[in-house]
Amino acid sequence: MIPSRRALLRGAAAAAAAVPLAGATAGSAFASSSASAAGSGGHGAVGHGTAGLGPNVLVFDTSMGDAAIQAQIDAVFAVQQSNQFGTERYALAFKPGTYNVEINVGFYTHVLGLGVSPEDVVINGHVTVDAQWFGGNGTQDFWRAAENLTIVPPDGLDRWAVAQAAPMRRVHVKGDMILMPSPPGNGWSSGGFLADSVVDGQINSGSQQQWLSRNDTIGRWTGANWNMVFVGVQGAPATSFPTPPYTTVDRTPVVREKPFLTVDRRGAYHVFVPALRRNSTGTSWAGGPAAGHSIPLTEFHVAQPGDSAASINAALARGKHLLLTPGIYPLSAPLRVSRPGTVVLGLGLATLQAVKDNSLIEVADIGDVSVAGVILEAASAGSPVLLRVGDGHTRKNHAHQPTALFDVFPRIGGAVPGGTEVSIQIDSNDVIVDHVWAWRADHGLDGTVGWSVNPAGVGFLVNGDRVTTYGLFVEHHQNYEVLWNGNQGRTYFFQNEHPYDVPTQSAWKHGSTNGYAAYKVGDHVTEHHAWGLGSYAYFNLNANIYTDRAYEVPDTPGVVFTSLMTVCLNGAGGGGILHCINNSGDPVENGFGTYNMKSYSNGVGMV
């Protein structure tokens, strides 16, 4: 196995992203077809019509006809296929019914069914992520999503060859799935997340390097590379880490599913908020409609790109929930959430930009808040934090109504230069984190990436107690990637890459320690558990850079790491990772054009 990580193709990717696309302005790719559809009874792209969802939410119903729908889907994909750092954002929303269409899902494209159940919207066709835009290498297939659909692939096989920040939720695949790109190329894919879903047949991971399945039901699973984790999954393979590297946890201790948009028979829109589940397996909808409650869209402030922080905060202060329609939101102050039960839901990878060294979302120390489906972008030199939940550590217990984060993706560099001290900070107790990717960019448009161009300190900082994470992806930050000071924390799946662009060892050193651990548990913590952790090194300046350890934890019986690994992707002279956990575990270094990998079943015995 010769990994072809995105770092190795960084120059090619940046060049491709910088090429302007014909018609790549918001809405232009489908303006004529959507205008005619909207003018004939309100079907198709509703624009500012019935739901006021804006021009970049295309709402389809079966009366449009499959050919007209396909034309709009194809027009969006033509814009978004390789638009890695563009400003366009789209949601393709399907009202209940059956559609005979093929959906290729490009960058910043969110495909969603509007039914109460995934069975309400049936796609007789594929819902596909592939990588032909990048020579068959799927390691940059970021920032896209599909949810709340039934997919019936005509050939029995659906392809979802994704990297980070590309969740699939609440789907029913009536057939098999494969998680790698198609020929020609058959390259690598790198980091996926499947939740609350059913796959009737086989999931073949193929070249997929790491994956988390949570609360799914699958026919069977085959394939493995580095780190495959299953939590509360019916049909999951048994734990066999490291050969093959499967880590299976039978039940999900506590979780809520992501809120989602629905439409009723009268055409009125709602947001459904699933109920909290404990010690669960399989999907939330296996026995019929999922438990939870529905909120009419009339109780939401439906934001449009260009809305100010002041206007959004005024709506939140009046007791409104918040729906962010697709687009870019430059904000000079944070959005402040202070009412328990508030839902903040983004469509189409809605992107908030911190343009005045500000934070972007600040949630008070309250319960039952949902923040979902947003990119948080540092767009100025020094934001203190991009997202914060709580304000200082307290003893307040939110176990019965925890706040939850879903598909939240901080980004520093890549599209615009900027910096932050902390990407996500959690001070409240009992918070649930369900899929985040905190990314300090290792590639991007010219002038957006560099050791001092897109500085980022800690990626994920936890001060609260009893915080639980599923799918924690944190990459390239310059301090600890994860710093966990709270007690009784739990992580199910962790993926990390150290910063690529360390210029010298002295620039990445604290005291006598080389580098920073990817995952640091505070010295005073007495209980912490983590399953399925991978940390990778690729230092690309040939400067012989080392970090002393990937994981750093207190030596106490209550801190248990299970199924952990390290990988070095450097050629000669690059450097590497000297220890896996604390001062134990063999080094991985200087892979000489291939890679050097070590796996350990249990970290406690090594401490």
C-alpha positions, 0 to 999 in steps of 0.5 A, spaced: 500 500 500 503 506 497 498 512 500 497 518 495 496 523 500 493 530 498 500 533 501 503 529 495 499 533 490 498 539 493 501 543 487 496 540 482 490 541 487 492 549 488 493 550 481 486 546 479 482 550 484 485 557 482 482 555 475 476 559 474 470 555 471 465 558 466 458 560 469 461 560 476 457 565 479 452 564 484 445 561 481 448 563 474 449 555 472 442 554 472 438 561 472 434 559 466 432 552 468 430 555 475 427 561 473 422 557 468 420 552 473 419 557 479 415 561 474 410 555 473 407 553 479 413 554 484 416 548 483 424 547 482 428 552 485 423 556 489 428 562 490 425 567 495 418 564 494 414 559 498 419 558 503 424 564 502 430 559 502 434 563 497 436 562 490 441 557 492 436 552 494 433 548 489 427 545 491 425 539 486 418 535 486 416 530 481 411 534 477 417 538 474 419 532 470 426 528 471 429 531 465 428 538 468 431 536 474 437 532 471 439 539 467 439 543 474 443 537 478 448 537 472 449 544 471 450 545 479 455 539 478 459 543 472 460 549 477 462 545 483 466 539 481 473 542 482 471 548 485 475 546 492 476 554 494 470 557 491 464 561 494 458 558 491 454 554 495 448 550 493 443 545 497 439 540 492 432 539 496 427 533 494 420 533 496 417 527 498 416 522 491 420 518 487 426 521 482 429 517 476 436 522 476 443 521 477 446 526 482 454 527 482 455 531 489 461 536 488 464 541 493 459 545 497 453 541 495 448 539 500 443 533 497 437 532 502 430 529 502 425 533 505 421 527 508 420 525 515 423 518 513 428 517 509 423 512 505 419 518 503 424 521 498 427 515 493 432 516 488 432 511 482 439 512 481 446 514 484 448 519 489 455 519 487 462 522 490 468 520 485 475 523 484 476 524 476 476 532 477 483 530 481 486 524 477 482 519 481 485 521 487 479 522 492 483 525 498 481 532 497 473 530 496 471 535 502 465 539 504 459 536 501 453 532 504 447 527 503 442 526 508 435 523 508 434 519 502 433 512 499 438 511 494 436 505 489 443 504 484 441 501 478 447 497 478 446 495 485 453 499 487 453 506 490 460 510 490 461 515 496 469 516 495 470 522 500 475 525 504 474 529 511 467 534 512 463 529 507 458 526 511 452 521 509 446 521 514 439 518 514 440 514 508 437 507 506 442 504 500 438 499 497 444 495 494 452 495 496 456 501 497 464 502 495 468 508 498 473 509 493 474 512 486 472 509 480 477 507 474 481 510 471 485 512 477 482 508 483 486 513 488 485 513 495 480 516 499 481 519 506 476 520 512 468 519 512 462 519 516 456 515 515 451 515 521 443 513 522 443 509 515 442 503 512 446 499 507 442 493 505 448 490 502 456 490 502 460 496 504 467 495 501 472 500 504 477 499 498 482 505 498 478 509 504 484 510 509 479 511 515 472 511 517 467 512 522 460 508 522 455 510 527 448 507 529 448 504 522 445 497 520 449 494 514 449 487 511 456 486 511 463 490 511 469 488 507 476 492 506 480 496 511 487 500 511 488 504 517 483 505 522 475 503 521 471 504 527 464 502 528 459 505 534 452 502 535 452 499 528 448 493 527 452 488 522 459 491 524 465 486 524 468 484 530 474 488 533 480 485 530 485 491 531 490 492 528 489 486 523 485 488 520 484 495 523 477 494 526 475 497 532 467 496 534 463 499 540 457 495 541 453 501 543 453 508 542 452 511 549 449 518 548 447 521 542 442 526 538 441 525 531 442 532 526 436 536 525 433 536 518 429 540 514 422 537 512 416 539 508 409 537 509 403 536 504 401 543 505 408 545 503 410 548 510 417 547 512 419 545 519 425 543 522 425 536 525 430 535 532 431 528 533 430 526 541 436 524 545 438 516 545 442 512 550 445 506 549 443 505 542 444 501 536 442 502 529 438 507 526 433 512 530 428 511 524 428 503 524 421 502 528 418 508 524 418 515 525 424 517 529 422 520 536 423 528 537 419 534 535 418 539 529 419 546 529 415 550 524 420 554 519 416 560 521 419 560 528 426 561 525 430 567 522 432 564 515 438 568 514 441 570 507 448 571 505 450 578 507 445 579 513 450 582 519 451 579 525 447 584 528 441 583 525 442 575 526 443 576 533 437 581 534 433 575 531 436 570 536 434 575 542 427 575 540 427 567 541 428 565 533 432 559 531 436 560 525 437 557 518 443 559 514 441 558 507 447 557 502 452 562 501 458 566 505 457 570 511 462 575 513 461 577 520 464 582 524 462 579 531 460 573 533 453 570 533 450 569 540 446 563 542 443 564 549 436 561 549 436 553 551 433 549 545 436 553 540 437 550 533 442 553 528 442 549 522 446 551 515 444 548 508 449 548 503 455 548 507 453 555 509 460 559 511 461 564 516 467 568 516 470 572 522 473 578 518 474 583 524 479 578 529 472 576 532 469 569 534 463 566 530 459 562 534 458 563 542 453 558 545 452 560 553 452 555 558 445 552 556 442 546 554 439 543 548 442 547 543 444 544 536 449 547 531 449 544 525 452 544 518 456 550 518 464 552 515 467 556 520 472 560 517 478 565 520 478 571 515 482 575 519 489 575 522 487 573 529 481 570 532 481 568 539 476 562 538 471 560 532 466 556 536 465 556 543 460 553 548 460 555 555 464 561 558 469 558 563 468 551 566 462 550 571 459 545 575 452 546 571 450 539 569 446 538 562 446 531 562 439 530 560 439 536 555 446 536 552 448 541 547 450 538 541 455 540 535 454 536 528 458 537 522 461 543 524 468 545 520 473 550 522 477 552 516 484 556 517 487 558 510 486 555 504 480 560 501 482 566 505 488 568 509 487 568 517 488 565 523 485 563 530 488 561 537 483 556 538 478 553 533 473 549 537 473 550 545 468 547 549 467 549 556 460 547 558 459 540 561 455 534 557 456 536 550 456 531 544 460 533 538 458 529 532 463 529 526 467 535 526 473 537 522 478 543 524 483 544 518 488 548 518 490 548 511 496 545 508 494 547 501 489 552 497 489 558 493 496 563 493 497 567 499 492 563 503 497 558 506 504 558 510 507 558 517 505 565 519 500 566 513 494 561 517 497 560 524 492 556 528 494 554 535 489 549 539 484 545 534 479 542 539 480 545 546 475 541 552 475 544 559 468 541 560 466 534 563 463 528 560 464 531 553 463 526 548 465 526 541 464 521 535 468 523 529 473 528 531 478 530 525 483 535 527 489 537 522 495 541 522 494 546 528 501 548 531 500 547 538 496 541 541 491 539 536 486 536 541 487 539 548 482 535 553 482 538 560 475 536 562 474 529 566 470 523 564 471 525 556 470 520 551 472 520 543 470 515 538 474 515 532 480 520 532 484 522 525 489 527 525 495 530 521 501 534 524 502 541 521 506 539 514 510 546 513 514 546 520 520 550 517 525 548 523 525 544 529 526 550 533 519 553 531 515 547 533 518 546 540 516 547 547 521 547 553 525 541 551 519 537 547 519 537 540 513 538 537 506 538 540 502 531 541 496 530 537 492 529 542 493 531 549 489 529 556 491 534 561 495 532 567 490 532 572 485 528 568 483 522 572 478 519 567 478 519 559 477 514 554 478 514 547 477 508 541 480 508 534 485 514 534 490 515 528 495 520 527 500 522 521 506 525 520 508 528 513 513 534 514 514 537 507 520 542 507 525 536 508 527 540 514 528 533 519 522 535 523 520 530 529 515 530 534 516 526 541 509 523 541 503 523 538 499 522 544 500 524 551 496 522 557 497 522 565 499 515 567 493 513 571 488 507 570 482 511 569 485 514 562 484 508 557 486 509 549 484 503 545 486 502 538 491 507 536 496 508 531 501 512 528 504 513 521 509 517 517 509 519 510 515 522 509 521 521 504 528 521 507 530 527 511 523 529 513 523 527 520 517 523 524 514 521 530 518 518 536 513 515 540 506 513 540 503 515 547 508 518 552 515 515 551 512 508 549 511 505 542 516 505 536 518 511 532 515 512 525 520 516 521 522 517 514 518 512 509 523 513 503 517 514 498 512 509 501 510 510 509 512 507 516 506 505 520 505 502 527 499 500 531 497 498 538 491 495 541 491 498 548 495 505 550 494 504 557 499 498 557 504 502 554 504 508 559 
